[in-house]
Amino acid sequence: MYGRDTIKWMIVALVLVFGFGTFARADFQNGLNAHKQGDYAIAFREFLALAETGHADSQAGLGVMYARGQGVVQDYAKAAKWYSKAAKQGNRIAQASLGSFYATGQGVPRDLVRAHMWFDRAASALPPGELRDRAVNNRDYVVGKQLSPVELYRSKIMVAVARGEHSEQEPIQIRVDLGKKDRVTRRFFPDRLTFEAGKLYKFVIHNPSRSKHYFTSYVFSKSVYTRKVQVMNDVGPDAKAIAEIKGDVREIEVLPGGTVEWWLVPITKGTITDLHCHIKENRFGHAIPGQTEVTTHAHFGMTGVIVIK
């Protein structure tokens, strides 16, 4: 159904319709004209300058050139990088192409959940025609042949978040404290957290202690869709974000007095038991990175359970 031929077909289609942009910018039009004439050095220069400013059609253009090796060394990883930037801004052809990349593992790790998500977003936005039909067929093939019910649910949540369907939803706030206001307490408070799948949460992780701590749960990180992670300047209603991280999260380290807000949507239901803090200490309670013959905070009881209903 899909594979290298589909990827090549998507690339050719992208060359022909190029994201359905308005072509209002003269420098983009110059790049597009140069690309059509085979003057790839000029096309690459024009696209790169615009792409670095966030111009989605130019980012998609770089994806085409890296995927086909036009004026550059063929590099599927770089093609996927530029397709991803364009796709996140709504470029429909880049979305369909990125779906093919994820479906085949070309340029990115093979991920059928993300392949379905990008095919679905492209199919929902493309006008009627051959390209839309191909995106629909690829999406339906992934669903019918390869995605488990849990993976399909995860993909639908990711699509809903990407479309902003949770943007109007008031987030549910849950807070966990990493220790207490001392140097000796090694516990999560509370040590049992409950979430409901499909709901938007603002998960506040605060460290009131005088030691750094980790919030580590690899199973939980794979069971949620992360919208963003914000580093806060304080805890409470007047706190303001001073940094924001997007993308998948594996674990979070919070320094003494620090606060992080993890905006997420739980996806996979179940009971998760691998929550722990793996900071290592010697027998005097001092953190000593790099040593193995030591005790971890988890040994002192800094473990917990997370339930997604």
C-alpha positions, 0 to 999 in steps of 0.5 A: 500500500505504501513504501518507497514508491508512495514516498516518491509519489508524494514527493512528485505531488509536492513538487507539482502543487507545493503546499497550496501556498499563496506564493505571495512572497517574491523570494519564495516564487523565485525559489519555486521558479528556480526549482522548476527550471532545475536550478537547485542551488538558487532554489535551495538558497531561497527556500533555506533563507525563508524556511529559517524564518518559519515559512512553511512552504519553503520548509516543505520545499527543503523537504523535497530537495533533501528527499530527492537529492536535488542540489544537496546530498540525499538525506531522508533525516533532513527531509523529515526534519523540514517536512515536520516543521512544515507539517506542524504549521498545517502544510498539507502535502508535508503532512502526507509526506511525513505520514509516509516517512513514519509508515516506512521508517524512512528518515525517522523511526518507524511509528505507525501511530504518528503515521496515522496521525499525519495521514489523517490530518492531511486527509482532513485538510486536502481538497478532493483529488488524487493526493487526498485519496492517497492519504485516505487510503494510507490512513485506512490501511494503517488502521485496518491492518497494523494499528491496535485499538490502543494505538488507534486511540492514541493517534486520535488523541494526538490528532485532537490535540493538534487540531486544538480540540483541547484548547477550550477545555479547562485543564484539570490540575494535579500536583505532586511534591518531590519531598518536603522542606528538608534534606532527608525526606525521600517521598512523593506526596502523594505517592499515588496519582490518578488520571482519566484518559482523554482529559487535559491535565496541568500536572504540577511537579514541585520540589520544596526540598533542599535536594534535587529530585527526578520524576521518572516513569518511562511507562507513564511518559509513553502513556500520555500525549505531551502538549508542553512542559513549562518551567515556572518561576514559582508555584501557585496562581501567580506563577509565570512560565520562564521556559517552555519545552515541546515534544516527548518527555521521558523524565523530569529533574526538578532542582530545589525550590523548582516547579514544572507544569507538564500539560498532557493528555493521558492515552493508555489506560492502566496501572503504572508502577515504575514511578521513582527517583533515581538520584544516587547518594552516599550513606551521608545523604549527599548526591554523588553523580557517577557512582554506582555503589550507592543508595538511590532515593527510590531505595528510601521509598521515593516510588509511586503508582500512577493510575490512568482510568 
